[in-house]
Amino acid sequence: MKKAVFVYNPLSGHRSVPVKLDYIIDIFMRNNVLIQPYRISNDEHGGLIDVLKSGEYSYLIISGGDGTINLIVNSMLKNNIDLPVGIIPSGTCNDFARSLSIPADLKRCLDIILAGNMYEIDLGLINEEKYFLNTCAGGAFADVSFNTSSELKKKFGVLAYYLNALGEVAGIKPVKLNVRTDSDAIENDFLIFLILNGPHAAGFSNIIKKADFSDGFMDLVLIKNCLHIDLAALFFKLIANANDFINDRNIIWLRAKNCIIEGSGEVALTVDGEKGGSLPLEVRFINKRLKVFAK
């Protein structure tokens, strides 16, 4: 009988996973897999690494939002633990899971994990210290995800982010960024930058429709300093999933394996939806660094 560790954050999203724990264990046992539940909260997971290092387990299953998945994957990789990862998305946006076409439906998630189809995906490495799975972003609105209350997210879901962002529009200010990649060098005033691994970010779908998790390249999206009405038009294009968003005159889109971003002044940063560090950023993409179960 195979063994797997099931890590879950009871506070993620609508907090529905704990009440379904027996159902999850039962499904795996019916498929000859013994599940070891491991509960984490408030970033406390110190004993998990010792459990994973035991060598008893065939894979790891993580239930939580983008921040929880990022936390566990970083701990795992920094301790040289190379286990396939199954995802049960239970956060607010679940951008990483959506980018991998992992559904929100619990039964379908379990079916994907049990089917055993593994894919090797790229990861971004920030300043040689921290991995990100889906998104690293900075500038205006970057702090919305971690400054939105848990209660508001529980009640309104991803809409809570949009509501919070509306309150910041009047006070947004551009920052001068110096951006260097393998083949480009740009210095200009920007409102936002996004470094993407997959197509989805911040609850928006298909920002970069052709983003590929396994090609070794990041997609870097820079939003120029523009009028509020032009910024609003960009957001409407994102919400409407419009094809011409990336071709807007206020957007610069670059593809690269490495980039350096420097800027003047304080810039709010977010890494997979959680509070990040500060500029400067040096990001390199590591091709096929993580094994995940996906369709």
ZADO-1210 file (C-alpha; in nm, 4 decimals, padded with zeros to 6 digits):
<atoms>
<atom x="00.0000" y="00.0000" z="00.0000" code="MET" pos="1"/>
<atom x="00.1324" y="00.3420" z="-00.0967" code="LYS" pos="2"/>
<atom x="00.1533" y="00.6204" z="00.1596" code="LYS" pos="3"/>
<atom x="00.0987" y="00.9931" z="00.1043" code="ALA" pos="4"/>
<atom x="00.1062" y="01.2985" z="00.3308" code="VAL" pos="5"/>
<atom x="-00.2007" y="01.5206" z="00.3130" code="PHE" pos="6"/>
<atom x="-00.1208" y="01.8759" z="00.4257" code="VAL" pos="7"/>
<atom x="-00.4170" y="02.1034" z="00.4769" code="TYR" pos="8"/>
<atom x="-00.4751" y="02.4561" z="00.5995" code="ASN" pos="9"/>
<atom x="-00.8071" y="02.4585" z="00.7881" code="PRO" pos="10"/>
<atom x="-00.8367" y="02.8354" z="00.7462" code="LEU" pos="11"/>
<atom x="-00.8016" y="02.8485" z="00.3666" code="SER" pos="12"/>
<atom x="-01.0877" y="02.9707" z="00.1519" code="GLY" pos="13"/>
<atom x="-01.4283" y="02.8633" z="00.2799" code="HIS" pos="14"/>
<atom x="-01.2722" y="02.6286" z="00.5387" code="ARG" pos="15"/>
<atom x="-01.4551" y="02.3308" z="00.3926" code="SER" pos="16"/>
<atom x="-01.1692" y="02.0778" z="00.3743" code="VAL" pos="17"/>
<atom x="-01.1594" y="01.9784" z="00.7449" code="PRO" pos="18"/>
<atom x="-01.5234" y="01.8623" z="00.7375" code="VAL" pos="19"/>
<atom x="-01.4438" y="01.6485" z="00.4315" code="LYS" pos="20"/>
<atom x="-01.1310" y="01.4910" z="00.5758" code="LEU" pos="21"/>
<atom x="-01.2900" y="01.1511" z="00.6387" code="ASP" pos="22"/>
<atom x="-01.4261" y="01.1474" z="00.2828" code="TYR" pos="23"/>
<atom x="-01.0778" y="01.2204" z="00.1445" code="ILE" pos="24"/>
<atom x="-00.9149" y="00.9475" z="00.3543" code="ILE" pos="25"/>
<atom x="-01.1834" y="00.7003" z="00.2479" code="ASP" pos="26"/>
<atom x="-01.1359" y="00.7735" z="-00.1257" code="ILE" pos="27"/>
<atom x="-00.7608" y="00.7142" z="-00.1019" code="PHE" pos="28"/>
<atom x="-00.7935" y="00.3990" z="00.1066" code="MET" pos="29"/>
<atom x="-01.0338" y="00.2575" z="-00.1533" code="ARG" pos="30"/>
<atom x="-00.7503" y="00.3123" z="-00.4016" code="ASN" pos="31"/>
<atom x="-00.4890" y="00.1421" z="-00.1829" code="ASN" pos="32"/>
<atom x="-00.3275" y="00.4643" z="-00.0593" code="VAL" pos="33"/>
<atom x="-00.2818" y="00.5308" z="00.3122" code="LEU" pos="34"/>
<atom x="-00.3137" y="00.9021" z="00.3939" code="ILE" pos="35"/>
<atom x="-00.1240" y="01.0735" z="00.6747" code="GLN" pos="36"/>
<atom x="-00.3067" y="01.4033" z="00.7530" code="PRO" pos="37"/>
<atom x="-00.0903" y="01.6975" z="00.8595" code="TYR" pos="38"/>
<atom x="-00.2644" y="02.0140" z="00.9790" code="ARG" pos="39"/>
<atom x="-00.0933" y="02.3515" z="00.9449" code="ILE" pos="40"/>
<atom x="-00.2041" y="02.7011" z="01.0422" code="SER" pos="41"/>
<atom x="-00.0387" y="03.0389" z="01.0904" code="ASN" pos="42"/>
<atom x="00.2610" y="02.9170" z="00.8886" code="ASP" pos="43"/>
<atom x="00.3455" y="02.6579" z="01.1548" code="GLU" pos="44"/>
<atom x="00.4738" y="02.3463" z="00.9798" code="HIS" pos="45"/>
<atom x="00.8069" y="02.2797" z="01.1466" code="GLY" pos="46"/>
<atom x="00.7597" y="01.9053" z="01.1899" code="GLY" pos="47"/>
<atom x="00.6465" y="01.8419" z="00.8338" code="LEU" pos="48"/>
<atom x="00.9967" y="01.8298" z="00.6899" code="ILE" pos="49"/>
<atom x="01.0964" y="01.5541" z="00.9314" code="ASP" pos="50"/>
<atom x="00.7879" y="01.3568" z="00.8257" code="VAL" pos="51"/>
<atom x="00.8712" y="01.3974" z="00.4568" code="LEU" pos="52"/>
<atom x="01.2375" y="01.3104" z="00.5083" code="LYS" pos="53"/>
<atom x="01.1422" y="00.9741" z="00.6556" code="SER" pos="54"/>
<atom x="01.1247" y="00.8253" z="00.3061" code="GLY" pos="55"/>
<atom x="00.7965" y="00.6499" z="00.3811" code="GLU" pos="56"/>
<atom x="00.5812" y="00.8541" z="00.1462" code="TYR" pos="57"/>
<atom x="00.5303" y="00.8351" z="-00.2299" code="SER" pos="58"/>
<atom x="00.3899" y="01.1849" z="-00.2721" code="TYR" pos="59"/>
<atom x="00.2592" y="01.4940" z="-00.0992" code="LEU" pos="60"/>
<atom x="-00.0912" y="01.6412" z="-00.1273" code="ILE" pos="61"/>
<atom x="-00.1458" y="02.0061" z="-00.0371" code="ILE" pos="62"/>
<atom x="-00.4857" y="02.1597" z="00.0291" code="SER" pos="63"/>
<atom x="-00.4811" y="02.5363" z="00.0577" code="GLY" pos="64"/>
<atom x="-00.4501" y="02.8586" z="-00.1352" code="GLY" pos="65"/>
<atom x="-00.1571" y="02.9823" z="-00.3423" code="ASP" pos="66"/>
<atom x="00.0263" y="03.1084" z="-00.0325" code="GLY" pos="67"/>
<atom x="-00.0002" y="02.7765" z="00.1505" code="THR" pos="68"/>
<atom x="00.1188" y="02.5805" z="-00.1538" code="ILE" pos="69"/>
<atom x="00.4113" y="02.8206" z="-00.1984" code="ASN" pos="70"/>
<atom x="00.5094" y="02.7852" z="00.1675" code="LEU" pos="71"/>
<atom x="00.5142" y="02.4055" z="00.1625" code="ILE" pos="72"/>
<atom x="00.6874" y="02.3734" z="-00.1748" code="VAL" pos="73"/>
<atom x="00.9602" y="02.6178" z="-00.0675" code="ASN" pos="74"/>
<atom x="01.0217" y="02.4232" z="00.2538" code="SER" pos="75"/>
<atom x="01.0305" y="02.0978" z="00.0618" code="MET" pos="76"/>
<atom x="01.2742" y="02.2105" z="-00.2075" code="LEU" pos="77"/>
<atom x="01.5050" y="02.3950" z="00.0325" code="LYS" pos="78"/>
<atom x="01.5414" y="02.0672" z="00.2214" code="ASN" pos="79"/>
<atom x="01.6174" y="01.8704" z="-00.0969" code="ASN" pos="80"/>
<atom x="01.2936" y="01.6735" z="-00.0811" code="ILE" pos="81"/>
<atom x="01.1861" y="01.5655" z="-00.4269" code="ASP" pos="82"/>
<atom x="00.8300" y="01.4350" z="-00.4054" code="LEU" pos="83"/>
<atom x="00.5476" y="01.4719" z="-00.6578" code="PRO" pos="84"/>
<atom x="00.2819" y="01.7173" z="-00.5388" code="VAL" pos="85"/>
<atom x="-00.0952" y="01.6880" z="-00.5669" code="GLY" pos="86"/>
<atom x="-00.3064" y="02.0022" z="-00.5316" code="ILE" pos="87"/>
<atom x="-00.6517" y="02.0457" z="-00.3793" code="ILE" pos="88"/>
<atom x="-00.7230" y="02.4189" z="-00.4275" code="PRO" pos="89"/>
<atom x="-00.9053" y="02.5722" z="-00.1331" code="SER" pos="90"/>
<atom x="-00.7941" y="02.9352" z="-00.1345" code="GLY" pos="91"/>
<atom x="-00.9499" y="03.2540" z="-00.2686" code="THR" pos="92"/>
<atom x="-00.7995" y="03.2845" z="-00.6174" code="CYS" pos="93"/>
<atom x="-00.6224" y="02.9486" z="-00.6633" code="ASN" pos="94"/>
<atom x="-00.4267" y="03.0925" z="-00.9558" code="ASP" pos="95"/>
<atom x="-00.1661" y="02.8156" z="-00.9547" code="PHE" pos="96"/>
<atom x="-00.4266" y="02.5384" z="-00.9659" code="ALA" pos="97"/>
<atom x="-00.6304" y="02.7174" z="-01.2314" code="ARG" pos="98"/>
<atom x="-00.3197" y="02.7661" z="-01.4443" code="SER" pos="99"/>
<atom x="-00.2675" y="02.3888" z="-01.4312" code="LEU" pos="100"/>
<atom x="-00.6381" y="02.3264" z="-01.5116" code="SER" pos="101"/>
<atom x="-00.6885" y="02.1667" z="-01.1709" code="ILE" pos="102"/>
<atom x="-01.0600" y="02.2052" z="-01.0901" code="PRO" pos="103"/>
<atom x="-01.2171" y="02.3357" z="-00.7704" code="ALA" pos="104"/>
<atom x="-01.4341" y="02.0242" z="-00.7407" code="ASP" pos="105"/>
<atom x="-01.2879" y="01.7984" z="-00.4697" code="LEU" pos="106"/>
<atom x="-01.3791" y="01.4641" z="-00.6309" code="LYS" pos="107"/>
<atom x="-01.2222" y="01.5645" z="-00.9622" code="ARG" pos="108"/>
<atom x="-00.9046" y="01.6797" z="-00.7816" code="CYS" pos="109"/>
<atom x="-00.8739" y="01.3445" z="-00.6103" code="LEU" pos="110"/>
<atom x="-00.9300" y="01.1645" z="-00.9418" code="ASP" pos="111"/>
<atom x="-00.6435" y="01.3638" z="-01.0986" code="ILE" pos="112"/>
<atom x="-00.4054" y="01.2725" z="-00.8155" code="ILE" pos="113"/>
<atom x="-00.5053" y="00.9070" z="-00.8177" code="LEU" pos="114"/>
<atom x="-00.4681" y="00.8881" z="-01.1972" code="ALA" pos="115"/>
<atom x="-00.0976" y="00.9514" z="-01.1379" code="GLY" pos="116"/>
<atom x="-00.0253" y="01.1742" z="-01.4406" code="ASN" pos="117"/>
<atom x="00.2809" y="01.3760" z="-01.3409" code="MET" pos="118"/>
<atom x="00.4126" y="01.6883" z="-01.5112" code="TYR" pos="119"/>
<atom x="00.7412" y="01.8651" z="-01.4529" code="GLU" pos="120"/>
<atom x="00.6913" y="02.2407" z="-01.4272" code="ILE" pos="121"/>
<atom x="00.9153" y="02.5452" z="-01.4111" code="ASP" pos="122"/>
<atom x="00.9637" y="02.7559" z="-01.0995" code="LEU" pos="123"/>
<atom x="01.0893" y="03.1106" z="-01.0587" code="GLY" pos="124"/>
<atom x="01.3699" y="03.1710" z="-00.8084" code="LEU" pos="125"/>
<atom x="01.3859" y="03.5177" z="-00.6495" code="ILE" pos="126"/>
<atom x="01.7258" y="03.6507" z="-00.5402" code="ASN" pos="127"/>
<atom x="01.8465" y="03.2891" z="-00.5092" code="GLU" pos="128"/>
<atom x="01.6295" y="03.2594" z="-00.1959" code="GLU" pos="129"/>
<atom x="01.2605" y="03.2005" z="-00.2588" code="LYS" pos="130"/>
<atom x="01.0730" y="03.0045" z="-00.5238" code="TYR" pos="131"/>
<atom x="00.7463" y="03.1151" z="-00.6731" code="PHE" pos="132"/>
<atom x="00.5083" y="02.8842" z="-00.8520" code="LEU" pos="133"/>
<atom x="00.2809" y="03.1172" z="-01.0430" code="ASN" pos="134"/>
<atom x="00.3300" y="03.4914" z="-00.9903" code="THR" pos="135"/>
<atom x="00.5689" y="03.7535" z="-00.8599" code="CYS" pos="136"/>
<atom x="00.4297" y="04.1063" z="-00.8857" code="ALA" pos="137"/>
<atom x="00.4986" y="04.4593" z="-00.7727" code="GLY" pos="138"/>
<atom x="00.3627" y="04.8125" z="-00.7809" code="GLY" pos="139"/>
<atom x="00.0101" y="04.9456" z="-00.7500" code="ALA" pos="140"/>
<atom x="-00.2431" y="04.6962" z="-00.6080" code="PHE" pos="141"/>
<atom x="00.0290" y="04.4377" z="-00.5361" code="ALA" pos="142"/>
<atom x="-00.0537" y="04.4558" z="-00.1653" code="ASP" pos="143"/>
<atom x="-00.4273" y="04.4024" z="-00.2153" code="VAL" pos="144"/>
<atom x="-00.4126" y="04.0249" z="-00.1738" code="SER" pos="145"/>
<atom x="-00.2407" y="04.0281" z="00.1655" code="PHE" pos="146"/>
<atom x="-00.4163" y="04.3438" z="00.2929" code="ASN" pos="147"/>
<atom x="-00.7666" y="04.2064" z="00.2327" code="THR" pos="148"/>
<atom x="-00.9220" y="04.0649" z="00.5491" code="SER" pos="149"/>
<atom x="-00.9872" y="03.6923" z="00.5769" code="SER" pos="150"/>
<atom x="-01.3511" y="03.7598" z="00.6574" code="GLU" pos="151"/>
<atom x="-01.3968" y="03.9701" z="00.3430" code="LEU" pos="152"/>
<atom x="-01.2297" y="03.6998" z="00.1313" code="LYS" pos="153"/>
<atom x="-01.4470" y="03.4337" z="00.2910" code="LYS" pos="154"/>
<atom x="-01.7628" y="03.6340" z="00.2169" code="LYS" pos="155"/>
<atom x="-01.6875" y="03.7673" z="-00.1320" code="PHE" pos="156"/>
<atom x="-01.4083" y="03.5470" z="-00.2680" code="GLY" pos="157"/>
<atom x="-01.1941" y="03.7034" z="-00.5401" code="VAL" pos="158"/>
<atom x="-01.4424" y="03.9942" z="-00.5620" code="LEU" pos="159"/>
<atom x="-01.2992" y="04.1104" z="-00.2286" code="ALA" pos="160"/>
<atom x="-00.9708" y="04.1899" z="-00.4029" code="TYR" pos="161"/>
<atom x="-01.1425" y="04.3952" z="-00.6704" code="TYR" pos="162"/>
<atom x="-01.3409" y="04.5878" z="-00.4077" code="LEU" pos="163"/>
<atom x="-01.0238" y="04.6597" z="-00.2129" code="ASN" pos="164"/>
<atom x="-00.8384" y="04.7656" z="-00.5271" code="ALA" pos="165"/>
<atom x="-01.1073" y="05.0193" z="-00.6167" code="LEU" pos="166"/>
<atom x="-01.0299" y="05.2061" z="-00.2969" code="GLY" pos="167"/>
<atom x="-00.6654" y="05.2464" z="-00.3988" code="GLU" pos="168"/>
<atom x="-00.7124" y="05.3845" z="-00.7514" code="VAL" pos="169"/>
<atom x="-00.7117" y="05.7514" z="-00.6540" code="ALA" pos="170"/>
<atom x="-00.3808" y="05.7241" z="-00.4696" code="GLY" pos="171"/>
<atom x="-00.1748" y="05.5141" z="-00.7098" code="ILE" pos="172"/>
<atom x="00.1628" y="05.6468" z="-00.8105" code="LYS" pos="173"/>
<atom x="00.4059" y="05.5262" z="-01.0754" code="PRO" pos="174"/>
<atom x="00.7572" y="05.4107" z="-00.9977" code="VAL" pos="175"/>
<atom x="01.0600" y="05.4341" z="-01.2214" code="LYS" pos="176"/>
<atom x="01.1800" y="05.0826" z="-01.2960" code="LEU" pos="177"/>
<atom x="01.4948" y="04.9604" z="-01.4625" code="ASN" pos="178"/>
<atom x="01.4188" y="04.6210" z="-01.6172" code="VAL" pos="179"/>
<atom x="01.6865" y="04.4014" z="-01.7725" code="ARG" pos="180"/>
<atom x="01.6332" y="04.0596" z="-01.9263" code="THR" pos="181"/>
<atom x="01.8408" y="03.8251" z="-02.1430" code="ASP" pos="182"/>
<atom x="01.7739" y="04.0439" z="-02.4466" code="SER" pos="183"/>
<atom x="01.6008" y="04.3677" z="-02.3356" code="ASP" pos="184"/>
<atom x="01.6759" y="04.6727" z="-02.1215" code="ALA" pos="185"/>
<atom x="01.3938" y="04.9136" z="-02.0373" code="ILE" pos="186"/>
<atom x="01.3759" y="05.2141" z="-01.8051" code="GLU" pos="187"/>
<atom x="01.0418" y="05.3888" z="-01.7639" code="ASN" pos="188"/>
<atom x="00.7653" y="05.4848" z="-01.5224" code="ASP" pos="189"/>
<atom x="00.5375" y="05.1892" z="-01.4522" code="PHE" pos="190"/>
<atom x="00.2350" y="05.1235" z="-01.2344" code="LEU" pos="191"/>
<atom x="00.2539" y="04.7450" z="-01.2129" code="ILE" pos="192"/>
<atom x="00.4774" y="04.4588" z="-01.3142" code="PHE" pos="193"/>
<atom x="00.3827" y="04.0904" z="-01.3243" code="LEU" pos="194"/>
<atom x="00.6212" y="03.7988" z="-01.3648" code="ILE" pos="195"/>
<atom x="00.4083" y="03.5025" z="-01.4689" code="LEU" pos="196"/>
<atom x="00.4701" y="03.1302" z="-01.4912" code="ASN" pos="197"/>
<atom x="00.1148" y="03.0395" z="-01.5937" code="GLY" pos="198"/>
<atom x="-00.1696" y="03.2210" z="-01.7691" code="PRO" pos="199"/>
<atom x="-00.3717" y="03.3292" z="-01.4622" code="HIS" pos="200"/>
<atom x="-00.2955" y="03.5759" z="-01.1804" code="ALA" pos="201"/>
<atom x="-00.4785" y="03.7781" z="-00.9131" code="ALA" pos="202"/>
<atom x="-00.8060" y="03.6057" z="-00.9961" code="GLY" pos="203"/>
<atom x="-00.7857" y="03.7162" z="-01.3608" code="PHE" pos="204"/>
<atom x="-00.7919" y="03.4526" z="-01.6331" code="SER" pos="205"/>
<atom x="-00.5661" y="03.4221" z="-01.9362" code="ASN" pos="206"/>
<atom x="-00.3491" y="03.7300" z="-01.8852" code="ILE" pos="207"/>
<atom x="-00.1024" y="03.5464" z="-02.1072" code="ILE" pos="208"/>
<atom x="-00.3064" y="03.2818" z="-02.2846" code="LYS" pos="209"/>
<atom x="-00.0048" y="03.0958" z="-02.4217" code="LYS" pos="210"/>
<atom x="00.1994" y="03.0928" z="-02.1003" code="ALA" pos="211"/>
<atom x="00.3659" y="02.7541" z="-02.0653" code="ASP" pos="212"/>
<atom x="00.4640" y="02.6018" z="-01.7304" code="PHE" pos="213"/>
<atom x="00.7391" y="02.3878" z="-01.8811" code="SER" pos="214"/>
<atom x="00.9165" y="02.5984" z="-02.1457" code="ASP" pos="215"/>
<atom x="01.1760" y="02.7517" z="-01.9127" code="GLY" pos="216"/>
<atom x="01.0584" y="03.1085" z="-01.9804" code="PHE" pos="217"/>
<atom x="00.8842" y="03.3705" z="-01.7690" code="MET" pos="218"/>
<atom x="00.6275" y="03.6115" z="-01.9120" code="ASP" pos="219"/>
<atom x="00.6953" y="03.9627" z="-01.7840" code="LEU" pos="220"/>
<atom x="00.4067" y="04.2113" z="-01.8132" code="VAL" pos="221"/>
<atom x="00.4727" y="04.5805" z="-01.7457" code="LEU" pos="222"/>
<atom x="00.1874" y="04.8315" z="-01.7211" code="ILE" pos="223"/>
<atom x="00.3049" y="05.1819" z="-01.8090" code="LYS" pos="224"/>
<atom x="00.2096" y="05.4941" z="-01.6185" code="ASN" pos="225"/>
<atom x="-00.1221" y="05.5976" z="-01.7717" code="CYS" pos="226"/>
<atom x="-00.4413" y="05.7903" z="-01.7030" code="LEU" pos="227"/>
<atom x="-00.6904" y="05.6408" z="-01.4585" code="HIS" pos="228"/>
<atom x="-00.9411" y="05.5979" z="-01.7392" code="ILE" pos="229"/>
<atom x="-00.6856" y="05.3986" z="-01.9413" code="ASP" pos="230"/>
<atom x="-00.6042" y="05.1835" z="-01.6367" code="LEU" pos="231"/>
<atom x="-00.9747" y="05.1190" z="-01.5825" code="ALA" pos="232"/>
<atom x="-01.0055" y="05.0144" z="-01.9478" code="ALA" pos="233"/>
<atom x="-00.7212" y="04.7643" z="-01.8951" code="LEU" pos="234"/>
<atom x="-00.8962" y="04.6105" z="-01.5955" code="PHE" pos="235"/>
<atom x="-01.2204" y="04.5814" z="-01.7884" code="PHE" pos="236"/>
<atom x="-01.0319" y="04.3977" z="-02.0610" code="LYS" pos="237"/>
<atom x="-00.8923" y="04.1593" z="-01.7998" code="LEU" pos="238"/>
<atom x="-01.2306" y="04.0982" z="-01.6409" code="ILE" pos="239"/>
<atom x="-01.3847" y="04.0410" z="-01.9847" code="ALA" pos="240"/>
<atom x="-01.0945" y="03.8094" z="-02.0743" code="ASN" pos="241"/>
<atom x="-01.0376" y="04.0192" z="-02.3860" code="ALA" pos="242"/>
<atom x="-00.7875" y="03.8965" z="-02.6431" code="ASN" pos="243"/>
<atom x="-00.6350" y="04.2404" z="-02.6975" code="ASP" pos="244"/>
<atom x="-00.5256" y="04.3087" z="-02.3370" code="PHE" pos="245"/>
<atom x="-00.1644" y="04.2127" z="-02.3952" code="ILE" pos="246"/>
<atom x="-00.1517" y="04.4241" z="-02.7141" code="ASN" pos="247"/>
<atom x="-00.2722" y="04.7424" z="-02.5423" code="ASP" pos="248"/>
<atom x="-00.0480" y="05.0465" z="-02.5978" code="ARG" pos="249"/>
<atom x="00.0076" y="05.0743" z="-02.2217" code="ASN" pos="250"/>
<atom x="00.1446" y="04.7194" z="-02.1933" code="ILE" pos="251"/>
<atom x="00.4968" y="04.5884" z="-02.2477" code="ILE" pos="252"/>
<atom x="00.5250" y="04.2096" z="-02.2694" code="TRP" pos="253"/>
<atom x="00.8640" y="04.0352" z="-02.2518" code="LEU" pos="254"/>
<atom x="00.9673" y="03.6692" z="-02.2388" code="ARG" pos="255"/>
<atom x="01.2923" y="03.5715" z="-02.0721" code="ALA" pos="256"/>
<atom x="01.4746" y="03.3132" z="-01.8642" code="LYS" pos="257"/>
<atom x="01.6273" y="03.5746" z="-01.6342" code="ASN" pos="258"/>
<atom x="01.5448" y="03.9290" z="-01.5316" code="CYS" pos="259"/>
<atom x="01.6625" y="04.2011" z="-01.2946" code="ILE" pos="260"/>
<atom x="01.4206" y="04.4701" z="-01.1763" code="ILE" pos="261"/>
<atom x="01.5452" y="04.7757" z="-00.9900" code="GLU" pos="262"/>
<atom x="01.3378" y="05.0726" z="-00.8831" code="GLY" pos="263"/>
<atom x="01.3357" y="05.3965" z="-00.6931" code="SER" pos="264"/>
<atom x="01.1237" y="05.4310" z="-00.3814" code="GLY" pos="265"/>
<atom x="00.9287" y="05.1660" z="-00.1970" code="GLU" pos="266"/>
<atom x="00.7447" y="04.9138" z="-00.4127" code="VAL" pos="267"/>
<atom x="00.4938" y="04.6680" z="-00.2667" code="ALA" pos="268"/>
<atom x="00.5743" y="04.3130" z="-00.3758" code="LEU" pos="269"/>
<atom x="00.3694" y="03.9954" z="-00.3697" code="THR" pos="270"/>
<atom x="00.4813" y="03.6362" z="-00.4270" code="VAL" pos="271"/>
<atom x="00.2031" y="03.3889" z="-00.5065" code="ASP" pos="272"/>
<atom x="-00.0436" y="03.6211" z="-00.3355" code="GLY" pos="273"/>
<atom x="00.1572" y="03.6719" z="-00.0157" code="GLU" pos="274"/>
<atom x="00.3722" y="03.9626" z="00.0955" code="LYS" pos="275"/>
<atom x="00.7097" y="03.9613" z="-00.0762" code="GLY" pos="276"/>
<atom x="01.0384" y="04.1372" z="-00.0076" code="GLY" pos="277"/>
<atom x="01.1598" y="04.4530" z="-00.1780" code="SER" pos="278"/>
<atom x="01.3435" y="04.5674" z="-00.4877" code="LEU" pos="279"/>
<atom x="01.5858" y="04.4948" z="-00.6414" code="PRO" pos="280"/>
<atom x="01.4662" y="04.1602" z="-00.7724" code="LEU" pos="281"/>
<atom x="01.6767" y="03.9104" z="-00.9585" code="GLU" pos="282"/>
<atom x="01.4643" y="03.6303" z="-01.0976" code="VAL" pos="283"/>
<atom x="01.5737" y="03.3240" z="-01.2866" code="ARG" pos="284"/>
<atom x="01.3538" y="03.0454" z="-01.4136" code="PHE" pos="285"/>
<atom x="01.4464" y="02.6854" z="-01.3406" code="ILE" pos="286"/>
<atom x="01.3134" y="02.4492" z="-01.6043" code="ASN" pos="287"/>
<atom x="01.1025" y="02.1546" z="-01.4847" code="LYS" pos="288"/>
<atom x="01.1929" y="02.1940" z="-01.1168" code="ARG" pos="289"/>
<atom x="00.8747" y="02.0495" z="-00.9606" code="LEU" pos="290"/>
<atom x="00.6619" y="01.7429" z="-01.0295" code="LYS" pos="291"/>
<atom x="00.2862" y="01.7949" z="-00.9966" code="VAL" pos="292"/>
<atom x="-00.0198" y="01.5846" z="-01.0680" code="PHE" pos="293"/>
<atom x="-00.2355" y="01.7401" z="-01.3393" code="ALA" pos="294"/>
<atom x="-00.4626" y="01.6407" z="-01.6244" code="LYS" pos="295"/>
</atoms>
